[in-house]
Amino acid sequence: MSLGGIGYEDKKRQLLQQFQEPGPVRLVKDTSNLFRHRSAASGPGLDVRQFDSVLRVNTDESWVEVEGMTSYASLVDATLEHGVMPCVVPQLKSITIGGAVSGIGIESTSFRQGLVHETVSEMDVLTGDGRVVTCTPDNEHRALFYGLPNSYGTLGYVLRLKSRTLPVRPYVGLQHIHHRDPTAYFAQIAELCSGDADFIDGTVFAPDELYITVGRFADNAPYTSDYNFERIYYQSIREREHDYLTVYDYVWRWDTDWFWCSKNVGAQHPLLRRLLGRERLNSVFYTKLMRWNARWRLTRGLNSLRRVYTESVIQDVDIPIEKAPAFLEFFDREIGIRPVWICPIGVFDRNARFPLYPMDGDTIYVNFGFWDVVTGRDGKPSGHYNRKVEAKVEELGGIKSLYSDSYYDRETFARLYNQSAYESIKKVYDSEGRFKGLYEKCVLRE
Ligand SMILES: Cc1cc2nc3c(=O)[nH]c(=O)nc-3n(C[C@H](O)[C@H](O)[C@H](O)COP(=O)(O)OP(=O)(O)OC[C@H]3O[C@@H](n4cnc5c(N)ncnc54)[C@H](O)[C@@H]3O)c2cc1C
């Protein structure tokens, strides 16, 4: 079944025809959450925009079948209608499920459900040799099933997949727990991960001002707050201990202000907020503004006039929880971006091994998300701050997402992201190299 337009099988046929055009492949999509500046695209692209339908919501067996380029905004709408939601919903509405599987997707359910790719049970993948293969954890394409997460479209494109869902209730009751000491803070997060919470994340405003936000589904709410317009969700964390949101508003609580990054485009100013209106307060609008700024090099031009060194440090890194206080101490001393988003991750299936994003099944990890520009007075080599982050993450046994800038040398990258496993999968599914290599794409920004 398709909710509109032509059906999945017809879309697949049309795509395979497009794919017969020889040469390197470039994905054509309307939105992106990639924060790597790439070389300008050339040549015709592979238009995958029509793969945006939710095919089936099976509430008895708790899964949804969906096309790969479906945005989470559409997927959440379709599943909530049936009283369920995807087990992990990344915070930004335009992230697509295929993008979140081939990149890395995380949210406040991840302490129990793992990362987005751990919620998937089956995928149709368009491979470099022009086939569409169905891969599952135990069929003949299992190497591709496990290898696709963190491959960023270099092994194939996910066209259709099945993913686990969980039942929802109408409201989420929140408690924001204030801490002053990082060690006690991360210890309580670890403890909460084995409790009865439905959602856990956190916000660090300063090394001695840390909050855990615990969410629990509720059938009733004494009131609900609205952070989609004049009030701002992240500010409320410091202001109140308890709060209630509808489940829809909870799922999208971070999208309205792009966590807190809307401040970079002035959208937290009350007057500008009113001028922009509810419909423009969202991550898609801010992304467009930032890309426009990057294209015209406005901020960069001003900074070079002022002789200021600036560097975008936009990263998500996962650190074993016992090392989290050490990472935070390093981060505040060397990088200094505030606030920082915190999200615990528990591996869903201890026996599953995703070679390109290896995690220890017996460890709770903490995701640190930080997205800002770091400014320094003196001339520094390119990637100065990002390289420090990469070195610290490696030292502490963590792992870094690759959606943004990376500076690893080839050897270190090969070791950290298991390039021997990658190469053997690449050989089977893209022997002619129609898709770029992972290092070329994620580090060299080709
Ligand atoms: C500021 C910022 C904050 C972020 N915060 C979060 C967060 O809080 N939680 C979270 O989970 N993630 C977060 N991300 C990361 C985001 O989930 C990943 O970048 C994800 O890959 C984006 O998905 P997309 O659909 O927008 O894909 P795109 O940005 O369009 O593409 C990303 C990459 O995936 C490939 N790709 C896209 N679709 C497919 C497909 N169907 N099959 C195979 N490959 C595909 C593309 O070729 C490309 O290399 C954040 C990113 C940024 C920039």
The ligand as an SDF file (V2000), in Angstrom:
LIG
                    3D

 53 58  0  0  0  0  0  0  0  0999 V2000
   23.2140   20.2440   14.2190 C   0  0  0  0  0  0  0  0  0  0  0  0
   22.9200   18.7860   14.1260 C   0  0  0  0  0  0  0  0  0  0  0  0
   22.3410   18.1580   15.1880 C   0  0  0  0  0  0  0  0  0  0  0  0
   22.0540   16.8220   15.1060 C   0  0  0  0  0  0  0  0  0  0  0  0
   21.4420   16.2910   16.1370 N   0  0  0  0  0  0  0  0  0  0  0  0
   21.0670   15.0540   16.0600 C   0  0  0  0  0  0  0  0  0  0  0  0
   20.3730   14.5140   17.1420 C   0  0  0  0  0  0  0  0  0  0  0  0
   20.1650   15.1710   18.1320 O   0  0  0  0  0  0  0  0  0  0  0  0
   19.9380   13.2600   17.0720 N   0  0  0  0  0  0  0  0  0  0  0  0
   20.2010   12.5330   15.9710 C   0  0  0  0  0  0  0  0  0  0  0  0
   19.7710   11.4040   15.9340 O   0  0  0  0  0  0  0  0  0  0  0  0
   20.9270   12.9800   14.9520 N   0  0  0  0  0  0  0  0  0  0  0  0
   21.3550   14.2260   14.9660 C   0  0  0  0  0  0  0  0  0  0  0  0
   22.0720   14.7210   13.9400 N   0  0  0  0  0  0  0  0  0  0  0  0
   22.6120   13.8160   12.9080 C   0  0  0  0  0  0  0  0  0  0  0  0
   21.6550   13.3510   11.8470 C   0  0  0  0  0  0  0  0  0  0  0  0
   20.7840   12.3680   12.3710 O   0  0  0  0  0  0  0  0  0  0  0  0
   22.4590   12.6900   10.7320 C   0  0  0  0  0  0  0  0  0  0  0  0
   23.2650   13.6770   10.1320 O   0  0  0  0  0  0  0  0  0  0  0  0
   21.5710   12.0240    9.6860 C   0  0  0  0  0  0  0  0  0  0  0  0
   22.3970   11.2480    8.7990 O   0  0  0  0  0  0  0  0  0  0  0  0
   20.8080   13.0560    8.8920 C   0  0  0  0  0  0  0  0  0  0  0  0
   19.8120   12.4370    8.1450 O   0  0  0  0  0  0  0  0  0  0  0  0
   19.1620   13.1390    6.8820 P   0  0  0  0  0  0  0  0  0  0  0  0
   17.9770   12.3170    6.5400 O   0  0  0  0  0  0  0  0  0  0  0  0
   18.9460   14.5810    7.1050 O   0  0  0  0  0  0  0  0  0  0  0  0
   20.2430   12.8340    5.7730 O   0  0  0  0  0  0  0  0  0  0  0  0
   21.1090   13.7740    4.8510 P   0  0  0  0  0  0  0  0  0  0  0  0
   21.6710   14.8870    5.6590 O   0  0  0  0  0  0  0  0  0  0  0  0
   20.3460   14.0920    3.6320 O   0  0  0  0  0  0  0  0  0  0  0  0
   22.2400   12.7600    4.4670 O   0  0  0  0  0  0  0  0  0  0  0  0
   23.1740   12.3090    5.4150 C   0  0  0  0  0  0  0  0  0  0  0  0
   24.0230   11.2220    4.8040 C   0  0  0  0  0  0  0  0  0  0  0  0
   23.2660   10.0210    4.7370 O   0  0  0  0  0  0  0  0  0  0  0  0
   23.1820    9.5620    3.3950 C   0  0  0  0  0  0  0  0  0  0  0  0
   21.8100    9.1290    3.2040 N   0  0  0  0  0  0  0  0  0  0  0  0
   20.6930    9.8990    3.2480 C   0  0  0  0  0  0  0  0  0  0  0  0
   19.6060    9.1260    3.0320 N   0  0  0  0  0  0  0  0  0  0  0  0
   20.0550    7.8660    2.8910 C   0  0  0  0  0  0  0  0  0  0  0  0
   19.4220    6.6120    2.6690 C   0  0  0  0  0  0  0  0  0  0  0  0
   18.1000    6.5080    2.5380 N   0  0  0  0  0  0  0  0  0  0  0  0
   20.1890    5.5140    2.5900 N   0  0  0  0  0  0  0  0  0  0  0  0
   21.5330    5.5830    2.7130 C   0  0  0  0  0  0  0  0  0  0  0  0
   22.1870    6.7350    2.9020 N   0  0  0  0  0  0  0  0  0  0  0  0
   21.4540    7.8620    2.9960 C   0  0  0  0  0  0  0  0  0  0  0  0
   23.5510   10.7140    2.4990 C   0  0  0  0  0  0  0  0  0  0  0  0
   24.1920   10.2660    1.3350 O   0  0  0  0  0  0  0  0  0  0  0  0
   24.4980   11.4990    3.3820 C   0  0  0  0  0  0  0  0  0  0  0  0
   25.8020   11.0360    3.2960 O   0  0  0  0  0  0  0  0  0  0  0  0
   22.3860   16.0630   13.9620 C   0  0  0  0  0  0  0  0  0  0  0  0
   22.9780   16.6880   12.8820 C   0  0  0  0  0  0  0  0  0  0  0  0
   23.2390   18.0430   12.9750 C   0  0  0  0  0  0  0  0  0  0  0  0
   23.8600   18.7020   11.8140 C   0  0  0  0  0  0  0  0  0  0  0  0
  1  2  1  0
  2  3  1  0
  2 52  2  0
  3  4  2  0
  4  5  1  0
  4 50  1  0
  5  6  2  0
  6  7  1  0
  6 13  1  0
  7  8  2  0
  7  9  1  0
  9 10  1  0
 10 11  2  0
 10 12  1  0
 12 13  2  0
 13 14  1  0
 14 15  1  0
 14 50  1  0
 15 16  1  0
 16 17  1  0
 16 18  1  0
 18 19  1  0
 18 20  1  0
 20 21  1  0
 20 22  1  0
 22 23  1  0
 23 24  1  0
 24 25  2  0
 24 26  1  0
 24 27  1  0
 27 28  1  0
 28 29  2  0
 28 30  1  0
 28 31  1  0
 31 32  1  0
 32 33  1  0
 33 34  1  0
 33 48  1  0
 34 35  1  0
 35 36  1  0
 35 46  1  0
 36 37  1  0
 36 45  1  0
 37 38  2  0
 38 39  1  0
 39 40  1  0
 39 45  2  0
 40 41  1  0
 40 42  2  0
 42 43  1  0
 43 44  2  0
 44 45  1  0
 46 47  1  0
 46 48  1  0
 48 49  1  0
 50 51  2  0
 51 52  1  0
 52 53  1  0
M  END
$$$$
